[in-house]
Amino acid sequence: MTTAEGQPADAGQPDGGPSQPSGLLDLLGVAAVLLDADGRIVLWSPQAGDLYGYTAEEALGQYAAPLLVNEEHRDLVIKKFAEVMETGRSWGGTFPARNKDGTTRLVELRNMRLLDDRGDFYALGLATDSPTLREVERDVALSTRLVSQSPIGLAILDTDLRYVAVNPALERMHGIPAKDHLGRHYREIMTSTKFEVPEAAMRQVLKTGIPMVDQSTIVGRTPADPGRKHAWSISLYRLDDPQGRVLGVADLVVDVTDRYQAAMEAADARRRLALIADGSARIGTTLEVGQTARELAEVTVPELADVVTVDVLDSVLDEHRPSPRDGPALFRALAVKAAYPTEAVQATDPPGQTAAFDADRLATQCVRTGRPILISHADDDDLAHIAGNDHAATLLARAGVHSYLLAPLTARGHILGFLGLTRARNPLSFDQDDLALAAELASRAAVCIENARSHQSVRNAAETLQRSLLPDHPPHLPGLQVASRYRPAQATYEIGGDWYDVLPLDGDKTALVVGDVMGSGIDAAATMGRLRTATSAFADLDLDPAQVLQHLDKITSGLEHYIATCVYTVYDPGRAECHIANAGHLPPALVRSGKHPELLDLPTGTPLGVGGVPFETTTFSLGPGDQLVLYTDGLVETRHHPIDERLETLLHLLDAPDRSLEETCDRLLRDLRRPEDPDDVALLICRTQSWEDSSGR
């Protein structure tokens, strides 16, 4: 055996210093007394002096019985001594011995006969303090039982990290008999590279003496249970003898698989809850079907899958195309997302494309049964039913797809499509917990998709209604060129009540109207249509603009919950005059030839529907080439800029009189509008021209 420093141990040789206890015999302090055939003491050990209290000088040559035995026990002791000397059979037991100070002390005694080279017999008595021996016996018994019966694995390794002892618990953990451990290095038994960490920790404990308690958890498999992963908590302690010499290291191994699995399950539960919370916050931020599908895909990759597809039945987006109950199902791809470049993406349909899946395909089965489908371990036959065609199945196989999951998109009892999840690089197969998580995310996303689809349907109806109510330009307007635009709001799916109108009047006059019904949706569009019809009727009466607004105000007052703003203008090319009245609308812009654009200074008036407030008509002249720009607030109002700043921008953009009216409309919408703007826009621009030229006179 070598020490921790690699030097030979001094096997009992003196080292020049005081002797220190180094073993069990020294700990017990075993006394040795040798008697001759007559019972006289001829040898006396120092331990005997410690046990009985006599020095060697006091004990040697004395008869042992009167010196060490109380009078009432002497006959028995002399008899036992004679038997040992006569028969050679040893005798032992617990015996009350007399000390020098007269007290009695229980000692554990062993007697045996010795023979020297001359044929003489002697009696050797070995004794130790009985209470001390009983304590050591209890400690040894307890230690033995603890080590042999403990569920904690225990190994003793020497300073070279070779196994010296292994208890039954560690045998069971390793699946290797104890005898096959002994003498072998730690890494010969624990061969996995992950055990390099505890090996290094053992060397550190041997060097420093500082124990490492429950500081290393190793997860792996052993021959005892190769089909299941186990987790072990390892604690290490250095073993020293009473003289401080390093003997080795104790390796305590606790199987914490249940605790580890519970911790992993709790972590998975927290991950799932976090993913659901993330999905709730990120899915459905807009009322746009494609964006909602993309948000669902982004939430699930890579946290849940390597590749995600979101597809809906084409009939969901096209109500005029019913979904067949039998045969192939027609799907429209909405979103595809991958965690890394992979051929699996090529096996999917790009967003916007439709594809028919036969009845035996998993996607078709999912939407027709309304039940999720879990393929934990996908083989070639499974891939053939996952993919839309043989080529796609080949791509999935080449991409290493090994697990697949489908969750139906179900909202309000209607199946909209499916969420498809694929794992290839991720080695873990989908399980029931993944299925439940995917179903929850799909359910939440389906409601958002259904809301978006419903709003899209309403929006389409409202936009169709509104555009049908907007006018076509008459083929000829005396003294005027006209251009117009209508743009619905892009950030929402509600259509507003903005409108414009161009009305030819008697006497070659033209009425120009722009208005805005406050509110949105089909009701606002319908109200706009009623006001436009009323405006056309009153215009035919050749009324003053203020009077037209007065009549419209009365009509609007009778419409529940609606008010509107409006600018009504009549241009008379014969007089080159414009008559205008305002009902709470933003002021029109006037661009005179050779001058900078300006806002008309008009009485603002109150919105239509307020009632009881008269309107005023303002008259101003328009020369050839002058432009009048009428618009609704959606062109200039934003949440982030003051209205005065936006109106200045409008005038700056209009300061290009040579641009055509169509180009001017496009530039205003391009530079002033943003995709996220929440309001629709009506824009009407007219430019005066010589009346004789326009009328052919």
VENTA-V319333 format. One record per residue. RES is the residue in one small letter. SS is DSSP state (alpha for helix, beta for strand, coil for the rest). NEAR is the number of other ideal C-beta (glycine too) atoms within 12 Angstrom. Layout:
{{RES SS NEAR} {RES SS NEAR}}
//
This chain:
{{m coil 19} {t beta 16} {t coil 22} {a coil 28} {e coil 13} {g coil 12} {q coil 12} {p beta 11} {a coil 21} {d coil 18} {a coil 12} {g coil 11} {q coil 10} {p coil 10} {d coil 14} {g coil 7} {g coil 9} {p coil 8} {s coil 17} {q coil 16} {p coil 17} {s coil 20} {g coil 18} {l alpha 18} {l alpha 18} {d alpha 21} {l alpha 21} {l alpha 28} {g coil 27} {v coil 30} {a beta 38} {a beta 33} {v beta 43} {l beta 30} {l beta 38} {d coil 25} {a coil 22} {d coil 20} {g coil 32} {r beta 23} {i beta 35} {v beta 26} {l beta 26} {w beta 31} {s coil 27} {p alpha 20} {q alpha 29} {a alpha 38} {g alpha 23} {d alpha 26} {l alpha 36} {y alpha 39} {g coil 22} {y coil 29} {t coil 17} {a alpha 23} {e alpha 11} {e alpha 17} {a alpha 32} {l coil 23} {g coil 19} {q coil 26} {y beta 22} {a alpha 38} {a alpha 29} {p alpha 18} {l alpha 28} {l alpha 38} {v coil 31} {n coil 21} {e alpha 15} {e alpha 11} {h alpha 22} {r alpha 23} {d alpha 14} {l alpha 19} {v alpha 33} {i alpha 22} {k alpha 17} {k alpha 31} {f alpha 37} {a alpha 23} {e alpha 19} {v alpha 29} {m alpha 28} {e alpha 15} {t alpha 16} {g coil 17} {r coil 16} {s coil 21} {w beta 26} {g beta 21} {g beta 20} {t beta 18} {f beta 29} {p beta 24} {a beta 36} {r beta 28} {n coil 24} {k coil 21} {d coil 10} {g coil 11} {t coil 13} {t beta 21} {r beta 29} {l beta 22} {v beta 37} {e beta 30} {l beta 39} {r beta 26} {n beta 34} {m beta 27} {r beta 28} {l beta 26} {l beta 15} {d coil 15} {d coil 7} {r coil 8} {g coil 9} {d coil 17} {f beta 24} {y beta 31} {a beta 41} {l beta 34} {g beta 44} {l beta 29} {a beta 35} {t beta 37} {d beta 28} {s alpha 24} {p alpha 16} {t alpha 26} {l alpha 30} {r alpha 18} {e alpha 17} {v alpha 24} {e alpha 18} {r alpha 14} {d alpha 17} {v alpha 17} {a alpha 15} {l alpha 15} {s alpha 18} {t alpha 17} {r alpha 14} {l alpha 18} {v alpha 26} {s alpha 21} {q alpha 15} {s coil 22} {p coil 19} {i coil 27} {g beta 38} {l beta 36} {a beta 42} {i beta 30} {l beta 40} {d beta 30} {t coil 30} {d coil 26} {l coil 33} {r beta 26} {y beta 35} {v beta 27} {a beta 29} {v beta 33} {n coil 31} {p alpha 25} {a alpha 26} {l alpha 39} {e alpha 28} {r alpha 23} {m alpha 39} {h alpha 37} {g coil 22} {i coil 25} {p coil 18} {a alpha 28} {k alpha 12} {d alpha 17} {h alpha 32} {l coil 21} {g coil 19} {r coil 25} {h beta 21} {y alpha 39} {r alpha 23} {e alpha 20} {i alpha 34} {m coil 36} {t coil 19} {s coil 22} {t alpha 12} {k alpha 21} {f alpha 28} {e alpha 17} {v alpha 25} {p alpha 35} {e alpha 30} {a alpha 20} {a alpha 31} {m alpha 41} {r alpha 25} {q alpha 21} {v alpha 34} {l alpha 34} {k alpha 18} {t alpha 17} {g coil 19} {i coil 15} {p coil 23} {m beta 29} {v beta 16} {d beta 19} {q beta 18} {s beta 29} {t beta 26} {i beta 31} {v beta 25} {g beta 28} {r coil 22} {t coil 30} {p alpha 20} {a alpha 22} {d alpha 16} {p coil 12} {g coil 10} {r coil 17} {k coil 20} {h beta 31} {a beta 27} {w beta 37} {s beta 29} {i beta 41} {s beta 28} {l beta 38} {y beta 28} {r beta 31} {l beta 28} {d beta 21} {d coil 22} {p coil 15} {q coil 19} {g coil 16} {r coil 26} {v beta 30} {l beta 28} {g beta 32} {v beta 41} {a beta 35} {d beta 47} {l beta 35} {v beta 38} {v beta 28} {d beta 32} {v coil 27} {t alpha 26} {d alpha 15} {r alpha 19} {y alpha 23} {q alpha 18} {a alpha 14} {a alpha 18} {m alpha 21} {e alpha 16} {a alpha 14} {a alpha 15} {d alpha 23} {a alpha 17} {r alpha 14} {r alpha 19} {r alpha 28} {l alpha 19} {a alpha 19} {l alpha 32} {i alpha 28} {a alpha 18} {d alpha 22} {g alpha 34} {s alpha 22} {a alpha 16} {r alpha 26} {i coil 37} {g coil 29} {t coil 22} {t coil 26} {l coil 27} {e coil 27} {v alpha 39} {g alpha 27} {q alpha 29} {t alpha 42} {a alpha 43} {r alpha 32} {e alpha 33} {l alpha 51} {a alpha 41} {e alpha 30} {v alpha 39} {t alpha 45} {v beta 34} {p coil 23} {e coil 28} {l coil 44} {a beta 44} {d coil 37} {v beta 41} {v beta 43} {t beta 49} {v beta 48} {d beta 50} {v beta 47} {l beta 40} {d alpha 30} {s alpha 24} {v alpha 37} {l alpha 31} {d coil 18} {e coil 16} {h coil 10} {r coil 15} {p coil 13} {s coil 29} {p coil 19} {r coil 14} {d coil 10} {g coil 15} {p coil 24} {a beta 37} {l beta 31} {f beta 38} {r beta 35} {a beta 36} {l beta 43} {a beta 41} {v beta 34} {k beta 34} {a beta 31} {a coil 26} {y coil 18} {p coil 13} {t coil 29} {e alpha 26} {a alpha 42} {v alpha 31} {q alpha 23} {a coil 35} {t coil 36} {d coil 30} {p coil 17} {p coil 25} {g coil 20} {q coil 19} {t beta 26} {a beta 29} {a beta 23} {f beta 38} {d coil 24} {a coil 20} {d coil 19} {r coil 34} {l alpha 38} {a alpha 44} {t alpha 34} {q alpha 24} {c alpha 40} {v alpha 41} {r alpha 28} {t alpha 18} {g coil 24} {r coil 19} {p coil 35} {i beta 33} {l beta 28} {i beta 32} {s coil 20} {h coil 19} {a coil 33} {d coil 18} {d alpha 18} {d alpha 15} {d alpha 27} {l alpha 34} {a alpha 26} {h alpha 29} {i alpha 44} {a coil 38} {g coil 36} {n coil 23} {d alpha 17} {h alpha 16} {a alpha 30} {a alpha 29} {t alpha 21} {l alpha 26} {l alpha 40} {a alpha 25} {r alpha 19} {a coil 32} {g coil 22} {v coil 42} {h coil 28} {s beta 37} {y beta 46} {l beta 46} {l beta 44} {a beta 44} {p beta 39} {l beta 45} {t beta 31} {a beta 27} {r coil 15} {g coil 12} {h beta 22} {i beta 37} {l beta 43} {g beta 47} {f beta 49} {l beta 53} {g beta 55} {l beta 48} {t beta 49} {r beta 39} {a coil 34} {r coil 23} {n coil 27} {p coil 12} {l coil 20} {s coil 24} {f coil 36} {d coil 21} {q alpha 16} {d alpha 25} {d alpha 35} {l alpha 31} {a alpha 24} {l alpha 36} {a alpha 45} {a alpha 33} {e alpha 30} {l alpha 45} {a alpha 48} {s alpha 31} {r alpha 34} {a alpha 46} {a alpha 42} {v alpha 27} {c alpha 37} {i alpha 47} {e alpha 30} {n alpha 26} {a alpha 36} {r alpha 36} {s alpha 24} {h alpha 29} {q alpha 30} {s alpha 23} {v alpha 25} {r alpha 31} {n alpha 23} {a alpha 23} {a alpha 36} {e alpha 32} {t alpha 17} {l alpha 27} {q alpha 37} {r alpha 25} {s alpha 19} {l alpha 33} {l coil 33} {p coil 30} {d coil 13} {h coil 25} {p coil 18} {p coil 9} {h coil 18} {l coil 29} {p coil 31} {g coil 36} {l beta 43} {q beta 32} {v beta 41} {a beta 31} {s beta 36} {r beta 36} {y beta 35} {r beta 34} {p coil 38} {a coil 35} {q coil 26} {a coil 26} {t coil 27} {y coil 32} {e coil 29} {i coil 44} {g beta 41} {g beta 48} {d beta 49} {w beta 45} {y beta 48} {d beta 41} {v beta 37} {l beta 35} {p beta 27} {l coil 34} {d alpha 17} {g alpha 18} {d alpha 25} {k coil 31} {t beta 39} {a beta 46} {l beta 47} {v beta 50} {v beta 49} {g beta 49} {d beta 44} {v beta 45} {m beta 32} {g beta 27} {s beta 33} {g coil 29} {i alpha 28} {d alpha 26} {a alpha 37} {a alpha 38} {a alpha 26} {t alpha 40} {m alpha 48} {g alpha 28} {r alpha 28} {l alpha 47} {r alpha 38} {t alpha 22} {a alpha 35} {t alpha 44} {s alpha 26} {a alpha 20} {f alpha 33} {a alpha 33} {d coil 17} {l coil 19} {d coil 19} {l coil 27} {d coil 25} {p alpha 42} {a alpha 31} {q alpha 23} {v alpha 41} {l alpha 48} {q alpha 31} {h alpha 29} {l alpha 48} {d alpha 36} {k alpha 22} {i alpha 28} {t alpha 36} {s alpha 23} {g coil 19} {l coil 28} {e coil 11} {h coil 15} {y coil 31} {i coil 31} {a beta 45} {t beta 43} {c beta 53} {v beta 51} {y beta 52} {t beta 49} {v beta 44} {y beta 46} {d beta 30} {p coil 35} {g coil 20} {r coil 19} {a coil 26} {e beta 24} {c beta 38} {h beta 36} {i beta 40} {a beta 43} {n beta 37} {a beta 43} {g coil 31} {h coil 41} {l coil 37} {p coil 33} {p coil 44} {a beta 38} {l beta 35} {v beta 35} {r coil 25} {s coil 18} {g coil 13} {k coil 16} {h coil 17} {p coil 31} {e beta 25} {l beta 28} {l coil 31} {d coil 14} {l coil 32} {p coil 23} {t coil 22} {g coil 32} {t coil 28} {p coil 31} {l beta 44} {g coil 33} {v coil 24} {g coil 21} {g coil 11} {v coil 22} {p coil 18} {f coil 37} {e coil 23} {t beta 28} {t beta 28} {t beta 22} {f beta 26} {s beta 19} {l coil 36} {g coil 25} {p coil 23} {g coil 24} {d coil 36} {q beta 42} {l beta 43} {v beta 46} {l beta 49} {y beta 46} {t coil 44} {d alpha 36} {g alpha 38} {l alpha 45} {v coil 36} {e coil 29} {t coil 22} {r coil 13} {h coil 11} {h coil 17} {p coil 13} {i alpha 19} {d alpha 15} {e alpha 16} {r alpha 29} {l alpha 29} {e alpha 21} {t alpha 25} {l alpha 38} {l alpha 29} {h alpha 20} {l alpha 31} {l alpha 40} {d coil 23} {a coil 19} {p coil 25} {d coil 15} {r coil 20} {s coil 16} {l alpha 32} {e alpha 19} {e alpha 19} {t alpha 37} {c alpha 36} {d alpha 21} {r alpha 27} {l alpha 40} {l alpha 32} {r alpha 18} {d alpha 19} {l alpha 36} {r coil 34} {r coil 24} {p coil 16} {e coil 16} {d coil 28} {p coil 25} {d coil 35} {d coil 44} {v beta 37} {a beta 48} {l beta 45} {l beta 45} {i beta 44} {c beta 42} {r beta 36} {t beta 37} {q coil 27} {s coil 22} {w alpha 27} {e alpha 15} {d alpha 16} {s alpha 24} {s alpha 17} {g coil 11} {r coil 12}}
//
